[in-house]
């Protein structure tokens, strides 16, 4: 058993559009983060996780997530599964999401693609 307190979480992205807190356990199989998004993220193009599946649970707010071939409307209480190598971007006035990655997220596997 392991716990990471809010005050011990690592600040990830910290800008006007996307603010993240990362809860990285010693377990390389999975981790969790919380993101607050206000606008289009990334600002242009798509983002992609090259290794991890991302299970997203929408804690607050609503918006749209765009993939190469589809758009999904989401709201509080919805869950979204994003496969590894799947390109996407967020468009929202405000949302707060919890994201669980398996295997655990690392900056090297995350890319922005124009």
N, CA, C and O atoms as CSV, one atom per row, in Angstrom:
chain,resi,resn,atom,element,x,y,z
A,1,UNK,N,N,0.844,-1.168,0.000
A,1,UNK,CA,C,0.000,0.000,0.000
A,1,UNK,C,C,0.889,1.230,0.000
A,1,UNK,O,O,1.921,1.272,0.669
A,2,UNK,N,N,0.473,2.220,-0.755
A,2,UNK,CA,C,1.220,3.469,-0.820
A,2,UNK,C,C,0.233,4.608,-1.027
A,2,UNK,O,O,-0.788,4.438,-1.694
A,3,UNK,N,N,0.534,5.761,-0.460
A,3,UNK,CA,C,-0.305,6.938,-0.630
A,3,UNK,C,C,0.574,8.133,-0.985
A,3,UNK,O,O,1.666,8.305,-0.443
A,4,UNK,N,N,0.078,8.949,-1.901
A,4,UNK,CA,C,0.732,10.217,-2.214
A,4,UNK,C,C,-0.273,11.301,-1.847
A,4,UNK,O,O,-1.348,11.383,-2.440
A,5,UNK,N,N,0.070,12.118,-0.888
A,5,UNK,CA,C,-0.802,13.205,-0.452
A,5,UNK,C,C,-0.783,14.317,-1.491
A,5,UNK,O,O,0.196,14.477,-2.219
A,6,UNK,N,N,-1.845,15.067,-1.557
A,6,UNK,CA,C,-1.968,16.186,-2.509
A,6,UNK,C,C,-0.749,17.101,-2.449
A,6,UNK,O,O,-0.217,17.504,-3.483
A,7,UNK,N,N,-0.313,17.422,-1.248
A,7,UNK,CA,C,0.828,18.329,-1.089
A,7,UNK,C,C,2.154,17.705,-1.538
A,7,UNK,O,O,3.148,18.416,-1.693
A,8,UNK,N,N,2.178,16.392,-1.747
A,8,UNK,CA,C,3.393,15.710,-2.202
A,8,UNK,C,C,3.365,15.391,-3.699
A,8,UNK,O,O,4.350,14.895,-4.247
A,9,UNK,N,N,2.245,15.673,-4.357
A,9,UNK,CA,C,2.148,15.430,-5.796
A,9,UNK,C,C,3.067,16.402,-6.535
A,9,UNK,O,O,3.334,17.505,-6.058
A,10,UNK,N,N,3.537,15.985,-7.683
A,10,UNK,CA,C,4.464,16.801,-8.481
A,10,UNK,C,C,3.686,17.680,-9.459
A,10,UNK,O,O,2.766,17.217,-10.133
A,11,UNK,N,N,4.067,18.946,-9.523
A,11,UNK,CA,C,3.469,19.849,-10.515
A,11,UNK,C,C,3.958,19.433,-11.890
A,11,UNK,O,O,5.161,19.292,-12.110
A,12,UNK,N,N,3.043,19.241,-12.801
A,12,UNK,CA,C,3.400,18.934,-14.180
A,12,UNK,C,C,3.263,20.195,-14.998
A,12,UNK,O,O,3.898,21.208,-14.705
A,13,UNK,N,N,2.430,20.135,-16.027
A,13,UNK,CA,C,2.152,21.318,-16.846
A,13,UNK,C,C,1.553,22.404,-15.962
A,13,UNK,O,O,0.703,22.131,-15.114
A,14,UNK,N,N,1.999,23.626,-16.166
A,14,UNK,CA,C,1.465,24.732,-15.370
A,14,UNK,C,C,1.402,25.977,-16.254
A,14,UNK,O,O,2.338,26.776,-16.279
A,15,UNK,N,N,0.302,26.133,-16.974
A,15,UNK,CA,C,0.104,27.319,-17.792
A,15,UNK,C,C,-1.377,27.682,-17.795
A,15,UNK,O,O,-2.174,27.016,-17.134
A,16,UNK,N,N,-1.750,28.712,-18.518
A,16,UNK,CA,C,-3.133,29.197,-18.512
A,16,UNK,C,C,-4.131,28.169,-19.036
A,16,UNK,O,O,-5.286,28.155,-18.612
A,17,UNK,N,N,-3.697,27.318,-19.947
A,17,UNK,CA,C,-4.621,26.372,-20.572
A,17,UNK,C,C,-4.683,25.039,-19.830
A,17,UNK,O,O,-5.768,24.489,-19.643
A,18,UNK,N,N,-3.546,24.518,-19.408
A,18,UNK,CA,C,-3.510,23.188,-18.798
A,18,UNK,C,C,-2.617,23.188,-17.567
A,18,UNK,O,O,-1.457,23.599,-17.618
A,19,UNK,N,N,-3.177,22.722,-16.471
A,19,UNK,CA,C,-2.437,22.616,-15.224
A,19,UNK,C,C,-2.578,21.172,-14.741
A,19,UNK,O,O,-3.694,20.675,-14.592
A,20,UNK,N,N,-1.449,20.495,-14.496
A,20,UNK,CA,C,-1.515,19.094,-14.069
A,20,UNK,C,C,-0.764,18.856,-12.765
A,20,UNK,O,O,0.219,19.527,-12.451
A,21,UNK,N,N,-1.257,17.894,-12.035
A,21,UNK,CA,C,-0.586,17.376,-10.845
A,21,UNK,C,C,-0.361,15.889,-11.092
A,21,UNK,O,O,-1.272,15.176,-11.513
A,22,UNK,N,N,0.856,15.428,-10.828
A,22,UNK,CA,C,1.215,14.048,-11.114
A,22,UNK,C,C,1.439,13.270,-9.822
A,22,UNK,O,O,2.172,13.705,-8.933
A,23,UNK,N,N,0.800,12.131,-9.741
A,23,UNK,CA,C,0.914,11.227,-8.597
A,23,UNK,C,C,1.610,9.965,-9.086
A,23,UNK,O,O,0.956,9.004,-9.492
A,24,UNK,N,N,2.928,9.971,-9.045
A,24,UNK,CA,C,3.709,8.865,-9.585
A,24,UNK,C,C,4.182,7.954,-8.462
A,24,UNK,O,O,5.014,8.334,-7.639
A,25,UNK,N,N,3.644,6.770,-8.446
A,25,UNK,CA,C,4.038,5.767,-7.461
A,25,UNK,C,C,5.307,5.063,-7.931
A,25,UNK,O,O,5.748,5.268,-9.062
A,26,UNK,N,N,5.877,4.261,-7.094
A,26,UNK,CA,C,7.066,3.487,-7.471
A,26,UNK,C,C,6.705,2.383,-8.464
A,26,UNK,O,O,7.587,1.783,-9.079
A,27,UNK,N,N,5.434,2.123,-8.613
A,27,UNK,CA,C,4.923,1.102,-9.523
A,27,UNK,C,C,4.993,1.612,-10.960
A,27,UNK,O,O,4.304,2.574,-11.300
A,28,UNK,N,N,5.792,1.001,-11.794
A,28,UNK,CA,C,5.957,1.435,-13.181
A,28,UNK,C,C,4.796,0.976,-14.070
A,28,UNK,O,O,4.712,1.360,-15.237
A,29,UNK,N,N,3.899,0.151,-13.510
A,29,UNK,CA,C,2.792,-0.363,-14.301
A,29,UNK,C,C,1.672,0.659,-14.487
A,29,UNK,O,O,0.945,0.600,-15.479
A,30,UNK,N,N,1.520,1.608,-13.533
A,30,UNK,CA,C,0.460,2.611,-13.658
A,30,UNK,C,C,0.739,3.800,-12.770
A,30,UNK,O,O,1.529,3.728,-11.829
A,31,UNK,N,N,0.070,4.902,-13.090
A,31,UNK,CA,C,0.112,6.097,-12.258
A,31,UNK,C,C,-1.172,6.877,-12.498
A,31,UNK,O,O,-2.028,6.458,-13.276
A,32,UNK,N,N,-1.298,8.010,-11.827
A,32,UNK,CA,C,-2.498,8.824,-11.976
A,32,UNK,C,C,-2.110,10.300,-11.929
A,32,UNK,O,O,-1.153,10.689,-11.259
A,33,UNK,N,N,-2.859,11.090,-12.639
A,33,UNK,CA,C,-2.663,12.535,-12.627
A,33,UNK,C,C,-4.016,13.218,-12.688
A,33,UNK,O,O,-5.024,12.608,-13.045
A,34,UNK,N,N,-4.022,14.492,-12.333
A,34,UNK,CA,C,-5.232,15.300,-12.414
A,34,UNK,C,C,-4.903,16.521,-13.262
A,34,UNK,O,O,-3.894,17.187,-13.030
A,35,UNK,N,N,-5.748,16.813,-14.240
A,35,UNK,CA,C,-5.520,17.956,-15.123
A,35,UNK,C,C,-6.736,18.873,-15.112
A,35,UNK,O,O,-7.879,18.419,-15.152
A,36,UNK,N,N,-6.464,20.164,-15.057
A,36,UNK,CA,C,-7.492,21.179,-15.254
A,36,UNK,C,C,-7.199,21.835,-16.598
A,36,UNK,O,O,-6.109,22.365,-16.811
A,37,UNK,N,N,-8.166,21.799,-17.497
A,37,UNK,CA,C,-7.977,22.295,-18.861
A,37,UNK,C,C,-8.994,23.405,-19.117
A,37,UNK,O,O,-10.187,23.249,-18.854
A,38,UNK,N,N,-8.497,24.526,-19.635
A,38,UNK,CA,C,-9.351,25.688,-19.948
A,38,UNK,C,C,-8.992,26.185,-21.340
A,38,UNK,O,O,-8.205,27.121,-21.484
A,39,UNK,N,N,-9.566,25.562,-22.364
A,39,UNK,CA,C,-9.285,25.965,-23.737
A,39,UNK,C,C,-8.924,24.777,-24.596
A,39,UNK,O,O,-9.250,23.635,-24.271
A,40,UNK,N,N,-8.244,25.057,-25.704
A,40,UNK,CA,C,-7.800,23.983,-26.589
A,40,UNK,C,C,-6.428,23.534,-26.132
A,40,UNK,O,O,-5.517,24.346,-25.972
A,41,UNK,N,N,-6.285,22.215,-25.920
A,41,UNK,CA,C,-4.988,21.669,-25.518
A,41,UNK,C,C,-4.710,20.404,-26.309
A,41,UNK,O,O,-5.536,19.491,-26.325
A,42,UNK,N,N,-3.545,20.337,-26.973
A,42,UNK,CA,C,-2.573,21.414,-27.112
A,42,UNK,C,C,-3.138,22.546,-27.982
A,42,UNK,O,O,-4.151,22.374,-28.660
A,43,UNK,N,N,-2.478,23.687,-27.952
A,43,UNK,CA,C,-2.987,24.864,-28.653
A,43,UNK,C,C,-3.115,24.635,-30.155
A,43,UNK,O,O,-3.956,25.257,-30.804
A,44,UNK,N,N,-2.290,23.748,-30.715
A,44,UNK,CA,C,-2.410,23.381,-32.131
A,44,UNK,C,C,-1.977,21.925,-32.276
A,44,UNK,O,O,-1.249,21.389,-31.441
A,45,UNK,N,N,-2.437,21.310,-33.339
A,45,UNK,CA,C,-2.069,19.920,-33.586
A,45,UNK,C,C,-2.727,18.960,-32.608
A,45,UNK,O,O,-3.817,19.210,-32.092
A,46,UNK,N,N,-2.042,17.870,-32.375
A,46,UNK,CA,C,-2.533,16.802,-31.500
A,46,UNK,C,C,-1.467,16.472,-30.469
A,46,UNK,O,O,-0.303,16.840,-30.629
A,47,UNK,N,N,-1.869,15.776,-29.410
A,47,UNK,CA,C,-0.904,15.171,-28.499
A,47,UNK,C,C,-1.075,13.658,-28.603
A,47,UNK,O,O,-2.118,13.170,-29.037
A,48,UNK,N,N,-0.046,12.927,-28.204
A,48,UNK,CA,C,-0.085,11.476,-28.276
A,48,UNK,C,C,0.807,10.897,-27.184
A,48,UNK,O,O,1.883,11.422,-26.896
A,49,UNK,N,N,0.343,9.817,-26.588
A,49,UNK,CA,C,1.152,9.064,-25.643
A,49,UNK,C,C,1.661,7.838,-26.398
A,49,UNK,O,O,0.872,6.991,-26.817
A,50,UNK,N,N,2.962,7.744,-26.569
A,50,UNK,CA,C,3.546,6.696,-27.402
A,50,UNK,C,C,3.537,5.314,-26.755
A,50,UNK,O,O,3.691,4.314,-27.455
A,51,UNK,N,N,3.361,5.234,-25.434
A,51,UNK,CA,C,3.450,3.937,-24.754
A,51,UNK,C,C,2.225,3.559,-23.935
A,51,UNK,O,O,1.881,2.380,-23.849
A,52,UNK,N,N,1.567,4.533,-23.336
A,52,UNK,CA,C,0.527,4.232,-22.350
A,52,UNK,C,C,-0.886,4.375,-22.888
A,52,UNK,O,O,-1.170,5.239,-23.717
A,53,UNK,N,N,-1.766,3.509,-22.397
A,53,UNK,CA,C,-3.194,3.746,-22.496
A,53,UNK,C,C,-3.529,4.740,-21.396
A,53,UNK,O,O,-2.937,4.709,-20.317
A,54,UNK,N,N,-4.487,5.624,-21.678
A,54,UNK,CA,C,-4.908,6.610,-20.689
A,54,UNK,C,C,-6.400,6.416,-20.421
A,54,UNK,O,O,-7.219,6.478,-21.339
A,55,UNK,N,N,-6.738,6.183,-19.170
A,55,UNK,CA,C,-8.131,6.100,-18.754
A,55,UNK,C,C,-8.465,7.421,-18.088
A,55,UNK,O,O,-7.922,7.749,-17.033
A,56,UNK,N,N,-9.360,8.179,-18.707
A,56,UNK,CA,C,-9.707,9.523,-18.248
A,56,UNK,C,C,-11.096,9.484,-17.623
A,56,UNK,O,O,-12.037,8.960,-18.219
A,57,UNK,N,N,-11.219,10.038,-16.428
A,57,UNK,CA,C,-12.521,10.205,-15.780
A,57,UNK,C,C,-12.763,11.695,-15.600
A,57,UNK,O,O,-11.934,12.390,-15.014
A,58,UNK,N,N,-13.882,12.190,-16.094
A,58,UNK,CA,C,-14.197,13.615,-16.039
A,58,UNK,C,C,-14.810,13.933,-14.674
A,58,UNK,O,O,-15.933,13.530,-14.370
A,59,UNK,N,N,-14.047,14.663,-13.865
A,59,UNK,CA,C,-14.477,15.030,-12.522
A,59,UNK,C,C,-15.444,16.215,-12.534
A,59,UNK,O,O,-16.445,16.221,-11.817
A,60,UNK,N,N,-15.128,17.223,-13.364
A,60,UNK,CA,C,-15.940,18.436,-13.450
A,60,UNK,C,C,-15.915,18.956,-14.878
A,60,UNK,O,O,-14.973,18.698,-15.627
A,61,UNK,N,N,-16.958,19.688,-15.247
A,61,UNK,CA,C,-16.973,20.396,-16.518
A,61,UNK,C,C,-17.432,19.544,-17.684
A,61,UNK,O,O,-17.971,18.450,-17.521
A,62,UNK,N,N,-17.192,20.096,-18.884
A,62,UNK,CA,C,-17.615,19.434,-20.117
A,62,UNK,C,C,-16.778,19.981,-21.271
A,62,UNK,O,O,-16.023,20.939,-21.107
A,63,UNK,N,N,-16.920,19.369,-22.417
A,63,UNK,CA,C,-16.193,19.827,-23.599
A,63,UNK,C,C,-16.207,18.785,-24.683
A,63,UNK,O,O,-17.102,17.944,-24.764
A,64,UNK,N,N,-15.187,18.863,-25.516
A,64,UNK,CA,C,-15.041,17.936,-26.637
A,64,UNK,C,C,-13.606,17.433,-26.656
A,64,UNK,O,O,-12.671,18.166,-26.335
A,65,UNK,N,N,-13.448,16.178,-27.037
A,65,UNK,CA,C,-12.118,15.641,-27.315
A,65,UNK,C,C,-12.140,15.179,-28.770
A,65,UNK,O,O,-13.031,14.441,-29.190
A,66,UNK,N,N,-11.150,15.626,-29.525
A,66,UNK,CA,C,-11.069,15.337,-30.953
A,66,UNK,C,C,-9.968,14.312,-31.200
A,66,UNK,O,O,-8.856,14.432,-30.685
A,67,UNK,N,N,-10.301,13.309,-31.994
A,67,UNK,CA,C,-9.347,12.323,-32.478
A,67,UNK,C,C,-9.183,12.570,-33.972
A,67,UNK,O,O,-9.882,13.417,-34.529
A,68,UNK,N,N,-8.300,11.871,-34.618
A,68,UNK,CA,C,-8.091,12.079,-36.055
A,68,UNK,C,C,-9.370,11.886,-36.863
A,68,UNK,O,O,-9.593,12.584,-37.852
A,69,UNK,N,N,-10.213,10.936,-36.443
A,69,UNK,CA,C,-11.385,10.596,-37.250
A,69,UNK,C,C,-12.725,10.793,-36.549
A,69,UNK,O,O,-13.764,10.418,-37.091
A,70,UNK,N,N,-12.714,11.388,-35.323
A,70,UNK,CA,C,-13.997,11.571,-34.642
A,70,UNK,C,C,-13.885,12.626,-33.539
A,70,UNK,O,O,-12.799,12.984,-33.083
A,71,UNK,N,N,-15.055,13.099,-33.139
A,71,UNK,CA,C,-15.179,14.050,-32.038
A,71,UNK,C,C,-16.105,13.434,-31.002
A,71,UNK,O,O,-17.136,12.861,-31.351
A,72,UNK,N,N,-15.742,13.550,-29.726
A,72,UNK,CA,C,-16.577,13.034,-28.653
A,72,UNK,C,C,-16.904,14.179,-27.705
A,72,UNK,O,O,-16.001,14.854,-27.210
A,73,UNK,N,N,-18.192,14.403,-27.450
A,73,UNK,CA,C,-18.614,15.336,-26.420
A,73,UNK,C,C,-18.533,14.622,-25.079
A,73,UNK,O,O,-18.888,13.448,-24.978
A,74,UNK,N,N,-18.071,15.323,-24.050
A,74,UNK,CA,C,-17.982,14.716,-22.724
A,74,UNK,C,C,-18.482,15.680,-21.665
A,74,UNK,O,O,-18.549,16.891,-21.874
A,75,UNK,N,N,-18.835,15.097,-20.505
A,75,UNK,CA,C,-19.276,15.901,-19.372
A,75,UNK,C,C,-18.912,15.172,-18.086
A,75,UNK,O,O,-18.490,14.016,-18.108
A,76,UNK,N,N,-19.080,15.858,-16.984
A,76,UNK,CA,C,-18.782,15.299,-15.675
A,76,UNK,C,C,-19.429,13.920,-15.516
A,76,UNK,O,O,-20.605,13.734,-15.826
A,77,UNK,N,N,-18.648,12.968,-15.031
A,77,UNK,CA,C,-19.136,11.606,-14.835
A,77,UNK,C,C,-18.810,10.658,-15.969
A,77,UNK,O,O,-18.983,9.448,-15.825
A,78,UNK,N,N,-18.339,11.179,-17.101
A,78,UNK,CA,C,-17.985,10.326,-18.241
A,78,UNK,C,C,-16.571,9.772,-18.085
A,78,UNK,O,O,-15.737,10.358,-17.394
A,79,UNK,N,N,-16.311,8.650,-18.727
A,79,UNK,CA,C,-14.976,8.048,-18.778
A,79,UNK,C,C,-14.581,7.879,-20.245
A,79,UNK,O,O,-15.406,7.525,-21.087
A,80,UNK,N,N,-13.304,8.139,-20.534
A,80,UNK,CA,C,-12.785,8.066,-21.906
A,80,UNK,C,C,-11.525,7.205,-21.887
A,80,UNK,O,O,-10.633,7.438,-21.072
A,81,UNK,N,N,-11.441,6.226,-22.763
A,81,UNK,CA,C,-10.240,5.404,-22.887
A,81,UNK,C,C,-9.500,5.824,-24.146
A,81,UNK,O,O,-10.048,5.778,-25.248
A,82,UNK,N,N,-8.245,6.237,-23.970
A,82,UNK,CA,C,-7.406,6.662,-25.089
A,82,UNK,C,C,-6.282,5.643,-25.235
A,82,UNK,O,O,-5.505,5.431,-24.305
A,83,UNK,N,N,-6.199,5.020,-26.395
A,83,UNK,CA,C,-5.169,4.011,-26.630
A,83,UNK,C,C,-3.800,4.652,-26.844
A,83,UNK,O,O,-3.707,5.816,-27.235
A,84,UNK,N,N,-2.755,3.899,-26.590
A,84,UNK,CA,C,-1.397,4.348,-26.908
A,84,UNK,C,C,-1.339,4.666,-28.401
A,84,UNK,O,O,-1.955,3.976,-29.214
A,85,UNK,N,N,-0.605,5.702,-28.750
A,85,UNK,CA,C,-0.414,6.153,-30.132
A,85,UNK,C,C,-1.650,6.783,-30.763
A,85,UNK,O,O,-1.649,7.056,-31.963
A,86,UNK,N,N,-2.692,7.018,-29.993
A,86,UNK,CA,C,-3.891,7.657,-30.524
A,86,UNK,C,C,-3.748,9.176,-30.391
A,86,UNK,O,O,-3.533,9.691,-29.293
A,87,UNK,N,N,-3.867,9.885,-31.509
A,87,UNK,CA,C,-3.706,11.339,-31.516
A,87,UNK,C,C,-5.021,11.996,-31.101
A,87,UNK,O,O,-6.097,11.585,-31.535
A,88,UNK,N,N,-4.917,13.035,-30.246
A,88,UNK,CA,C,-6.121,13.713,-29.769
A,88,UNK,C,C,-5.798,15.128,-29.302
A,88,UNK,O,O,-4.640,15.482,-29.082
A,89,UNK,N,N,-6.858,15.929,-29.157
A,89,UNK,CA,C,-6.742,17.222,-28.475
A,89,UNK,C,C,-8.050,17.537,-27.771
A,89,UNK,O,O,-9.115,17.056,-28.157
A,90,UNK,N,N,-7.949,18.356,-26.727
A,90,UNK,CA,C,-9.077,18.768,-25.905
A,90,UNK,C,C,-9.574,20.128,-26.367
A,90,UNK,O,O,-8.783,20.963,-26.806
A,91,UNK,N,N,-10.883,20.358,-26.270
A,91,UNK,CA,C,-11.462,21.671,-26.480
A,91,UNK,C,C,-12.553,21.858,-25.425
A,91,UNK,O,O,-13.586,21.190,-25.467
A,92,UNK,N,N,-12.319,22.767,-24.484
A,92,UNK,CA,C,-13.236,22.946,-23.370
A,92,UNK,C,C,-13.094,24.342,-22.780
A,92,UNK,O,O,-12.008,24.921,-22.796
A,93,UNK,N,N,-14.180,24.874,-22.267
A,93,UNK,CA,C,-14.078,26.129,-21.503
A,93,UNK,C,C,-13.489,25.821,-20.134
A,93,UNK,O,O,-12.707,26.601,-19.590
A,94,UNK,N,N,-13.879,24.657,-19.578
A,94,UNK,CA,C,-13.327,24.200,-18.298
A,94,UNK,C,C,-13.649,22.725,-18.112
A,94,UNK,O,O,-14.784,22.292,-18.309
A,95,UNK,N,N,-12.638,21.968,-17.733
A,95,UNK,CA,C,-12.864,20.613,-17.249
A,95,UNK,C,C,-11.723,20.228,-16.312
A,95,UNK,O,O,-10.608,20.740,-16.412
A,96,UNK,N,N,-12.032,19.329,-15.418
A,96,UNK,CA,C,-11.041,18.749,-14.518
A,96,UNK,C,C,-11.170,17.245,-14.667
A,96,UNK,O,O,-12.250,16.683,-14.483
A,97,UNK,N,N,-10.048,16.589,-15.004
A,97,UNK,CA,C,-10.076,15.159,-15.271
A,97,UNK,C,C,-9.014,14.431,-14.456
A,97,UNK,O,O,-7.967,14.990,-14.128
A,98,UNK,N,N,-9.301,13.192,-14.143
A,98,UNK,CA,C,-8.322,12.283,-13.552
A,98,UNK,C,C,-7.873,11.351,-14.672
A,98,UNK,O,O,-8.702,10.799,-15.395
A,99,UNK,N,N,-6.548,11.174,-14.814
A,99,UNK,CA,C,-6.007,10.345,-15.886
A,99,UNK,C,C,-5.109,9.260,-15.293
A,99,UNK,O,O,-4.101,9.556,-14.652
A,100,UNK,N,N,-5.485,8.014,-15.513
A,100,UNK,CA,C,-4.667,6.890,-15.088
A,100,UNK,C,C,-3.975,6.325,-16.316
A,100,UNK,O,O,-4.626,6.017,-17.314
A,101,UNK,N,N,-2.659,6.188,-16.244
A,101,UNK,CA,C,-1.875,5.679,-17.374
A,101,UNK,C,C,-1.285,4.316,-17.038
A,101,UNK,O,O,-0.798,4.088,-15.931
A,102,UNK,N,N,-1.337,3.414,-18.019
A,102,UNK,CA,C,-0.690,2.128,-17.875
A,102,UNK,C,C,0.011,1.786,-19.184
A,102,UNK,O,O,-0.654,1.724,-20.218
A,103,UNK,N,N,1.338,1.558,-19.187
A,103,UNK,CA,C,2.244,1.719,-18.047
A,103,UNK,C,C,2.335,3.179,-17.608
A,103,UNK,O,O,1.813,4.074,-18.272
A,104,UNK,N,N,2.999,3.399,-16.493
A,104,UNK,CA,C,3.096,4.729,-15.912
A,104,UNK,C,C,3.606,5.752,-16.923
A,104,UNK,O,O,4.449,5.448,-17.766
A,105,UNK,N,N,3.080,6.961,-16.821
A,105,UNK,CA,C,3.424,8.070,-17.714
A,105,UNK,C,C,4.850,8.536,-17.471
A,105,UNK,O,O,5.350,8.503,-16.346
A,106,UNK,N,N,5.500,8.974,-18.554
A,106,UNK,CA,C,6.803,9.636,-18.453
A,106,UNK,C,C,6.868,10.707,-19.536
A,106,UNK,O,O,6.257,10.541,-20.591
A,107,UNK,N,N,7.589,11.797,-19.307
A,107,UNK,CA,C,7.645,12.873,-20.294
A,107,UNK,C,C,8.185,12.430,-21.654
A,107,UNK,O,O,7.801,12.996,-22.678
A,108,UNK,N,N,9.060,11.438,-21.683
A,108,UNK,CA,C,9.667,10.983,-22.943
A,108,UNK,C,C,8.652,10.357,-23.891
A,108,UNK,O,O,8.857,10.373,-25.105
A,109,UNK,N,N,7.570,9.812,-23.366
A,109,UNK,CA,C,6.607,9.124,-24.220
A,109,UNK,C,C,5.467,10.032,-24.676
A,109,UNK,O,O,4.586,9.590,-25.413
A,110,UNK,N,N,5.472,11.266,-24.256
A,110,UNK,CA,C,4.414,12.223,-24.597
A,110,UNK,C,C,4.917,13.195,-25.662
A,110,UNK,O,O,5.975,13.803,-25.501
A,111,UNK,N,N,4.162,13.339,-26.745
A,111,UNK,CA,C,4.574,14.195,-27.850
A,111,UNK,C,C,3.412,15.068,-28.333
A,111,UNK,O,O,2.249,14.669,-28.287
A,112,UNK,N,N,3.761,16.262,-28.792
A,112,UNK,CA,C,2.818,17.110,-29.530
A,112,UNK,C,C,3.134,16.938,-31.007
A,112,UNK,O,O,4.298,16.943,-31.407
A,113,UNK,N,N,2.081,16.785,-31.822
A,113,UNK,CA,C,2.247,16.540,-33.254
A,113,UNK,C,C,1.448,17.596,-34.017
A,113,UNK,O,O,0.254,17.771,-33.772
A,114,UNK,N,N,2.091,18.285,-34.920
A,114,UNK,CA,C,1.411,19.314,-35.739
A,114,UNK,C,C,0.743,18.686,-36.937
A,114,UNK,O,O,0.125,19.387,-37.738
